Each structure stands twice: as structure tokens, then as C-alpha cells.
Amino acid sequence: QHVEEALAHEIDILWVGARSTVNPFTVQEIAESLKGVNIPVMIKNPVNPDLSLWIGAVERFQKIGIQDLAVIHRGFSNFRDQIHRNSPLWQIPIEFRTHFPDLMMINDPSHISGKRDLVPIIAQKALDLNFDGLIIESHCNPDQAWSDAAQQLTPKNLEFMLSQLKTRKVKFEAAEMLNQLAEIRSQIDQADHDLLEALHRRMQLVEKIGEYKKLNNVAVLQMERWKEIFDSRPRWGESLGLNPELIQEIFGILHQESIRTQTEILDKIESNN
């Protein structure tokens, strides 16, 4: 119904909000209502950090014939994030681009930050990651805005911010720069290989732990041990100049895989018995 009203009033562009993108049935209904219509559509990422929902929304509009599509990265709900209104989780839009490299991607620093002081930081980060554009909220008197007051910039502050933003080169031009980049990338490849070898050794030790727990009838999940890892590893990482939140997230994933591996070991023995 909203689509019909928008088309009747000659709206130029439609966008699908984050709370719609999260529901495939809603997205399908909106797409069906646009069959045979040639109009640009922008699709915000879903509220939840679910890449497949975002990809699925784009595909639904492509299937009904909408060719002029763009996506908007407005961040994701994350109760652990105490800084942003919506966590940027940059790895999700970056991975999205591997599926749709030619699709326009716009960043929404206003909704990600939730507060005006953070808007320039998020906007610059998006440009550093080669986003195609920004959507920024502005208001002549932000404190009197009816919604999202804390994240809106005055026109004067918006103008200043735009003058300070820096765009980056998309491609390297000089041969010397390319050679330097290739050398650094080679070093990164070696570092990644070393990381994978260390991860392989860790998982071998996890399997040994699983075998020991199996032989001694010990439960897989040991909360005291997990709390020790969850508390200590971010501190270790921070002492090395690493982001403790990143380390916490990495070890959370490793712990899930360790639980899966040990549970698999226990299940194999029980089935044999």
C-alpha cells in the first residue's frame, strides 16, 4: 500500500528499511508490488547481523526485474556495543561486496553512531573502505528534532565535516607503489600462514582435551576455564597493542568451535557403546 502511494505521488526513489529487510516475507511483498515498475530501490541492511538476509533482499528485487539497486549500511543491533547506536560490523558490508561488487553501497554514519560527535569518524571510515556515498542527517536545530536528535548535525557542522573528509585512491598508479604493496602483502600472507598453523596446533590440543574428558566422564563446558580465557586473552592482546574487543570476538568463535569438536568426540564414543 505504501509503495502504491509513493508511485502515485511520483516519488523518485524508494528504500526498504532495516526492520523490513529482516523479514523475507515483507521484502517479497514489497518486491511483488513493484513488478513492471522501473524505479531505483535502496535496501538497508537488516537490523540483525545476518548477511544472508541482506543478500536475499537484493535477490528478491532482482528477480522481479528491478535493475537500479543500491544498498545502505546503517549498522546492526548489538547489545555488547557501548559506543555505537548500531554496530558497524564492517566485515559484513565488506563480505556483501564480494557477492555484489558492482552494486552501489552507501554508508549511514548517523544511524551507526547515534551521536553527532561520532558521525565524522564513521563517515571517514566508510570513505577509507571505498563506500560509494554517505547519507547524513542534518537539522537546523538538532535538539528540537522530532526524532534522532542526538545524531543530527547542524548545516554549518555538516559543511565543516564535508570539508574535512578525505577520499582515497581506488587504484595504485606508480610501479614502485605496486611493488611495495606486493611485498607487504607477501608478508601478510606469511603471517596468515603462521596464524593458521598456530590455530591447527590449538585445535589438536582441543581434541586431546576432548579425549581426556571422554575417558574421565568430564562435562565439555567448564565455565571457570572459559571465564579465565575470556578475561585473560583480551588483556594479553591489549598488551600487544591489539583491540581487546577483536580478541574477545575471536576467542568467542574459537570457544564455540572447541565445544563443537569436544562434543563430537563424546558423541562418537557414546554411539559406539
N, C-alpha and C positions, 0 to 999 in steps of 0.2 A: 504493500500500500504506500509506503514511504517512497519507494522507487517511482511508482506511478505519479505521485505528487511532484517529485523532483523533475521528472521528464516533462510533465505538463507545464511546469514553470521555466522550462528551458535552462535548467542547471547544467553547467558545462562539465563538471567532474563530480563523480561520486566516490565516496570512500567507505570501506567496511571497517567498523570499529573493532577494537581488541576483544570486546565481550561478545561480538558476533562471530569473529574468526575462530574462537574457541569451540564453537558449536557447528559441526559439519552440516547438520540439518538446516540450521538458519542460513548458512552460506549457500547451500543448494537452493533454497527457496529464493534467495536474492538473485542468484545466478539465473534461475529459471525465468524470473521476471524481466531479465534483460536480454532474452533471446531475440535476435533480429535487430538489436539496437547497437548503434556504433557510438560508444561514448567511453571516455577514459575512466578507468576504475583504479583506485588506490586501495591497498589491502594492508591494514595494520597487523603487526604480529599478534598472536593470541595472548591473552592475559597470562596463561601458564607457559613455562619454558618448554614448549613442545614443538620441535622443528617440523614434525610430520603434519601437524595441523596447519601450519603456515603454508607448507608446500601444497597440501591438499586443497586449501582455499584457492590458491593460484590456479591449480589444475582444473578446478571446477569452472572457473570463469573462462579458461582457455577452451574447455570442451564445448561451451555454448557459443563460442565464436568471438569473445572479447579479445582483441589483439593489443589494444593500447592499455597495458597494465603497468603499475608501479607498486612497490611495497614501502611501508613506513615502519621503521624500527622505533618503537616507543618504550621498550624495556618490558621486564617481566616481573610478576609478583614474586617476592622472595622475603619471607618473614625474618630471615637472618640478616638481611641488609639494613644496617642502621644509618646509612649515608644517603642512599638514593630513594626517591619515591618508588621507582621501578628499577630493578637491577638491569644494567645494560646487557650483561652476559654477552659480551662482544663475540664470543666464539659461535653463537647461534646465527647471527646475521652473516658472519664470515662463511660458515658452512652453507648457509642458504645460497650464497653466491656461487658456490661450486655447482649447484643444481641449475641456477638461472643466471649465468654470468652476464647476459645482455639485458637483464631486467633493471629498470631504474630503481635505485634504493635511496630513500630519503630518511634522514635521522630526525627524531623529535627530542631534542635535548631538554625541552621544557617539561615533558611528562616523565622523562627519565630522572631528571634532577629533583623536581618537586620544590626547589628553592632557587631563587634567581641568582644567587652567588655561584651556583654550580653550573649554570647554563653555559657560560663561555668555555668552561673546562670540557664539558661533554661535547659541545659543538666542535671544538678544536680536535678532540679525539676522533670524532666522526670524519672530519676532513683528512686527518692523518691516515685513516683507514680507507680513504678514497670513496666515501659516500658521494652520491650524485647531488645531494642538496640537503637543506635543513628546513624544518618547519618550527618556527619560534613564536611563542605567544607574546604579544605586546599590548599594553593598555596605557592610556593617558594618565590614569591614576590607579595603579595596580591594587592598592589597598582597598579600593572601593569596588573592585571587580566582583561580579556575582559568583564566579567560580574560579578555582585555581589561582587565587590572588597571589599566593606566596611565590609562584614560579614565573610570574609575568614581569617583563621589563618595560620601563618607560620608553617611548620612541627615542629619546635622547640617549639612554643607555644602550638601546638596541643599535643605534647608529655607531656609537663608540665601539661596541663589541664587534660589529661587522668590519670596522676599520682595522681592528687588531688581529682578526683571524688570518691565518696563513694557509694557503693552498700548496700542495706538494706536487712535485713532478711525478707523473704516472710511469714514465719510462726513463731509463738511463740512456744518456746520449753519447758520452765520451767513452772510448775504448778502455781508457785507464780505470774509469769508474766501474765498468763492467768486470774488468779483471779483479779489482779489489773486492767487488761484491761476490764473485765466484770463489775467491779464496776464503772469505768469511763464511760463505755457505758451506764450503767443504769442511771447515772446522765445525760448523753446526751439525753437519751430517755425522761426523765422528763422535761429537758429544752425544747425539741421539743414539748412536750405536752403543756407546758406553752405558747410557741410561737403560737401554733395553737389556743389555747383558746383566746389569745390576738387578733389574726387575725379574729377569729369568731366575737368578740366584735366589732372590727373595721368595718367589713362588715355589721353588724347590724346597726351601725351608718351611714354607707353609704346609706343603704336603707331608713333610716329616712330622710337623706338629699334629696334623690330622691323623697320621698313623699312630702316634703316641696316644692321642685322645681316644682313638678307637680301641686300642689294646687295653687301656685303663678305664674304659667306660666313663670318659670325661665329656661334659657338655661342650659343644662347639663354641658357643658365645660365652666369653669370660669378660664381664663388664669392667672389672677392675683393670685388667690388662688393656682393654680398649680405651678406657679413660686415660690411662698412662700414655698411650700412643697419641691420642687426640690432643692431650695437653702439651706433651714434650716436643712433638715434631714441628709444630708451628714455631716454637721457641728456637729450636735448632735452625730452622730455615731463616728466621729473622736475624739470628746472629751472623748468618752468611749474606745478609742483605737481600733476602728473598721475601716476597709478600706472604705474611703468615696466613692470610685468607686463602691464597692459592695452595699453600702446603696443606692446609686443613681440608680443602676440597679434594686434592689428590689422594690424601690418605683415607678420606672417606670412601672414595671409589676403590682403593686397594683393599680396604677392610671388607667391603661388600664382596669383592672377588675372593678374598680369603675365606669368608663364611661359605660362599658357594662351593669352593674347592673342598673344604673340610667336610661339609655336609654330603657332598658327592662320595667322598671316601667312606663315610659312615654308612651311607645307603647301600653301597656295593657289598659291604660285609654282611649287613643285615639281610640282604636279599639272598646271599649265598647260604646263610644259615637257615 
